[in-house]
Amino acid sequence: MNTYDEFQRAQMFFDARDYISASRILAPVAEAEPGNGSVAELLARAYFHSAQLGRAEDAFRRLLEIAPGNGWAYEAMARTLERRNRSDEAARYRKLATAMGVTPSEEIQVSVTAANLAD
């Protein structure tokens, strides 16, 4: 399978709310395609939704390197940092998101399983 096929497969798992499987598929794709914003975003979202917050933070930082004008990514980074009890740091990202016209998102459903509690 090529990276596009793997991305599509990961998208199907993500859409089915199997965020852990999506992240496992996407991690090697992200390594193979380090400048691909779509891959970086889906991977970050999969990590966030599966409560792999350390990995989500790293992935959102990567996404912000790739697409510094992505206001939604700043909001997502703020949410990730807040969930990691780093509200002061999150405030900076929230201000940037707001300046870019992004409003804070509603509560996000998170799927937690024993496989990702070690993060």
C-alpha positions as CSV (number, residue, x, y, z in Angstrom):
1,M,0.0,0.0,0.0
2,N,1.2,3.5,-0.7
3,T,0.9,6.4,1.8
4,Y,-2.3,7.7,0.2
5,D,-4.0,4.4,0.7
6,E,-2.8,4.2,4.3
7,F,-4.1,7.7,4.9
8,Q,-7.5,6.7,3.5
9,R,-7.5,3.6,5.6
10,A,-6.7,5.7,8.7
11,Q,-9.4,8.1,7.8
12,M,-11.9,5.3,7.8
13,F,-10.8,4.2,11.3
14,F,-11.0,7.8,12.5
15,D,-14.5,8.2,11.1
16,A,-15.5,5.0,12.9
17,R,-14.1,6.6,16.1
18,D,-11.3,4.0,16.4
19,Y,-8.8,6.7,17.1
20,I,-6.1,4.4,18.4
21,S,-6.0,2.3,15.2
22,A,-6.1,5.5,13.1
23,S,-3.0,6.8,15.0
24,R,-1.1,3.5,14.6
25,I,-1.7,3.6,10.9
26,L,-0.9,7.3,10.6
27,A,2.4,7.4,12.6
28,P,4.5,5.8,9.9
29,V,2.7,7.8,7.2
30,A,3.6,11.0,9.0
31,E,7.2,9.9,9.2
32,A,7.2,9.1,5.4
33,E,5.4,12.4,4.6
34,P,6.8,14.9,7.2
35,G,5.5,18.0,5.4
36,N,2.0,16.7,4.7
37,G,-0.4,18.9,6.7
38,S,-3.4,16.7,6.2
39,V,-1.5,13.7,7.6
40,A,-0.2,15.8,10.5
41,E,-3.6,17.1,11.3
42,L,-5.4,13.8,11.3
43,L,-2.7,12.2,13.4
44,A,-2.9,15.0,15.9
45,R,-6.7,14.7,16.1
46,A,-6.4,10.9,16.5
47,Y,-4.0,11.3,19.4
48,F,-6.2,13.9,21.0
49,H,-9.4,12.0,20.7
50,S,-7.7,8.8,22.1
51,A,-6.3,10.8,25.1
52,Q,-2.7,10.4,24.0
53,L,-2.1,14.0,25.0
54,G,1.7,14.0,24.9
55,R,1.7,12.7,21.4
56,A,-1.1,15.0,20.5
57,E,0.9,18.0,21.7
58,D,3.9,16.9,19.6
59,A,1.7,16.3,16.6
60,F,0.0,19.7,16.9
61,R,3.3,21.4,17.3
62,R,4.4,19.7,14.0
63,L,1.2,20.8,12.3
64,L,1.8,24.4,13.4
65,E,5.3,24.2,11.9
66,I,3.8,23.0,8.6
67,A,0.9,25.4,8.6
68,P,1.5,28.4,10.9
69,G,-1.6,30.2,9.5
70,N,-4.0,27.4,10.6
71,G,-6.1,29.0,13.4
72,W,-7.9,25.8,14.2
73,A,-4.5,24.1,15.0
74,Y,-3.8,26.9,17.6
75,E,-7.2,26.2,19.2
76,A,-6.6,22.5,19.2
77,M,-3.2,23.0,20.8
78,A,-4.8,25.2,23.5
79,R,-7.3,22.4,24.2
80,T,-4.6,19.8,24.4
81,L,-2.5,21.9,26.8
82,E,-5.6,22.6,28.9
83,R,-6.2,18.9,29.2
84,R,-2.6,18.5,30.3
85,N,-3.3,21.1,33.1
86,R,-1.1,23.7,31.4
87,S,-3.7,26.5,31.2
88,D,-1.1,29.4,31.3
89,E,0.7,28.0,28.2
90,A,-2.7,27.2,26.6
91,A,-3.8,30.8,26.9
92,R,-1.1,31.9,24.4
93,Y,-2.4,29.5,21.7
94,R,-6.0,30.4,22.5
95,K,-5.2,34.1,21.9
96,L,-3.6,33.3,18.6
97,A,-6.6,31.2,17.5
98,T,-9.0,34.0,18.5
99,A,-6.9,36.6,16.6
100,M,-7.2,34.3,13.6
101,G,-11.0,34.3,14.0
102,V,-11.4,30.9,15.5
103,T,-13.9,30.6,18.3
104,P,-13.4,28.1,21.1
105,S,-14.8,24.7,20.2
106,E,-17.5,22.8,22.1
107,E,-16.7,19.9,24.3
108,I,-14.8,17.2,22.4
109,Q,-15.7,13.5,23.0
110,V,-12.6,11.5,23.9
111,S,-12.2,7.8,23.6
112,V,-10.0,6.2,26.3
113,T,-8.9,2.6,26.4
114,A,-6.3,0.8,28.4
115,A,-4.0,0.7,25.4
116,N,-3.3,4.4,25.6
117,L,-3.2,5.1,29.3
118,A,0.6,4.7,29.4
119,D,1.1,8.0,27.4
